[in-house]
């Protein structure tokens, strides 16, 4: 089982140091850019409305940046007030022009252009990027407070929340310790089968909570473990529950997960939840890192059986080719191809292909219903650089193409993982039916030119890349597709 390895094994304290160095560099660059730009602004006479903070910049920061750039948020500095933003202006221009900020992986390319856009897509338009650039180059004017957008609550909870669950007690991570994975057993006390229509995670100490995954535990396996006073147990390699699926994966900057009224995830009576929290006590301020965490989970339920059931599924992580040609796909045309999942030390641009053919039935009786892809994501570790997920349909449903790229992440970044949701109606979501094939292509760079490999190695006290195999630890790799699939509930 690799589920528990789904998200973040290790987050880069070294990356943060590197970022600070980069920030200094960018600031230096940015300042000279400002000087130049001011010179050119003076010579141009066609400026109409000056770009100001309150009128032009603040709305962008509110909608696209403040989910992380707030006091106590995961970003290293707030971007809320004029005073926050002004000294950062050149960096804002650089970080947004390079598309480093806001973080987002699902980028269209010639190789992969999904048919639909994405919901909650935080990316800035070309005009917004230009606005930040102009603001930084034209004297970072404050403008009139009267032009400011109404303030927003940067961290809204789950609308209509009906249940809030928290661990038996707080959990402390010392500022000097390394990453910790703690699993908390939460009991929603479900007397009957229940449909979840929304879920959310509210980090207690937002500065150390890196990722949270809510797993289901229908057989109550987790409650039989030896639990600490916090109601939790260590769970680095996995949550140690056989019968489990993912209810929600949360990462900073993510909204509450809300399903439309006709969609729900079924929890059978008596199901426990296991909340796996990845703590990354990286922060420079030891005092805040030391503050105990009490992360809460929020749930909302469907009043009745919904029209569609949503299940989360992980596909991939095959080490070998399976009987029917599924699993690890050996590429005989590639002279360097290997027959198992290994990324040799020094291999650059090595692609591993994995394939799954959807079975005709799941229970041996009923034919697999038409599944619609509600949400999709990829998962790799540090060596991964690119992931592409495609579908090949045996007999496409009109108007769907036979072959379709479902998701492409051309610049994989382990720090910014999420599930992406197509911006379209359920009945028009990309479908998967029996005998359709899903192919995952994961590309890796196991050289020192890959800065993430460099960091991961240095954190282990290593200097040279080693062969990377399939596994759960930091220096292992994975190739996974995360699928949230919906199917009509049988009447
Ligand atoms: C999902 C959280 C998140 C969002 C949204 C976000 N940031 Fe960031 N930002 C971070 C984190 C965390 C860092 C620290 C560097 C890192 O870990 O990548 C950062 C770093 C930065 C930096 C430092 C420069 C650099 O290259 O590292 C700038 C500038 C920045 N953000 C600007 C913005 C702007 C402008 C927006 C909105 C348009 C934005 N960010 C949206 C989380 C976020």
Boltz pocket constraint, residues with backbone or C-beta under 6 A from the ligand:
constraints:
  - pocket:
      binder: B
      contacts: [[A, 16], [A, 19], [A, 22], [A, 23], [A, 60], [A, 61], [A, 64], [A, 65], [A, 66], [A, 67], [A, 68], [A, 69], [A, 74], [A, 75], [A, 76], [A, 88], [A, 91], [A, 92], [A, 95], [A, 96], [A, 100], [A, 101], [A, 102], [A, 103], [A, 122], [A, 124], [A, 252], [A, 253], [A, 254], [A, 415]]
      max_distance: 6.0
